[in-house]
Amino acid sequence: MGQLFPYQFAPLKPLGFDGNAITTSDAVTLSVPAGAQGALIQASGGNINWTDNGVDPTSAAGGGMVLTADAEPSWFPVGLLETLSFIAVGSSTFLLVSYYG
């Protein structure tokens, strides 16, 4: 009979943190460190719109999916990290990212 879990699981290690102020005028992308398997991403101070389809989000309502300000961080897998683009919806907004691998 086979094993219940045929794979070994290893805990992820922190690979770095990045916190940057973002604006309503320029979309930003992530600088993903080598070996990253995913990241926890959080908006602080204001909402952030994001897209993952290669088209930059806008700061207008409906300009992308929303990271709600000061909500619990959201997990994004490595395959998605390279395609994400972010823009602030209001002023005094920070994009906080913790990478894991």
N, C-alpha and C positions, 0 to 999 in steps of 0.2 A: 504494500500500500504506500502511496506517495505522502510526502510531507504536507502538513496543513499549509505552511508558508514555505514554498520552495526557494525563496530568495532571502538573502540576508539584508537586514535593514541597519543602516548606520545613521546616527544623528548627524544633522547638518551642522557645519561649523560657521561661525560668523566670518564674513570676508571683508566687511567694511560698511561704513555708514556715510551717507551723503545728505547734507541738508542745505538747500539753496532757496533764496528768495526768487520767486518767479513773478512775471508781470502779465498784464492783460494784452500786451502788444506783440510778444514774441513767444512762439511755441518752443519748448525745450524737449530734448531726448535724454536718455540715460547713458552714462558711461559704465557699462557692465563689466565688472572685473572677470578675468579668466577664471574658469572653474565654477562660476555661479550657477546654481540650480534653480534659483528663484529669489524673490525679494518681498519684504513687507514694505508697503508704500502707504503713506499717510499725508493728508492735507492738514496744514496747521495755520490757523488765523483766518482762512477763507476757503471757499470751495474751489476745486480745480476740475476743469474739463479735460478728458483724455480720449484719445482715439488709438486704434491699433491696426488701421488699414492703410497706412502710408499717407493719409491726408491729414494735415494739421488741424487740430481742433480750433474753435474760436471761443472767445470769452462770452459770447451771447448765449442766452437760454437755448438749449437744444444744440449747442455747438460741440457736443461730445458726451460721453458718459461722465457721470459726476462722482468725484471723490468728495464726500461731505467733510467740511472742516471739523477737525478735532474728533472725528469718529475713530473707532478701532481701526488699526492698520489692515489693509487688504493684501492677501497673498497673490503674487503673480509669478507663474512658472517661467523658466529660462527662455523657452521658445517665444514667449510673448514680449519679454523685456526689450528685445532689440527693435520691436516695431512700435512701442509706445511713444506717444507724443503728448505733452502736457501744456496747459495754459491756465493762468489764474482767471477767476471769474471776477474778483475784486482786488482791492489793494491789500498790502501787508500779508501776503500769502507765501507760505513756505512749503516746499515739496521735500518730505523726509523719506529716505530710502535706506533700509538695512538689507544688505546682500548676504546670502547663505549658500554654501556649497559643500 
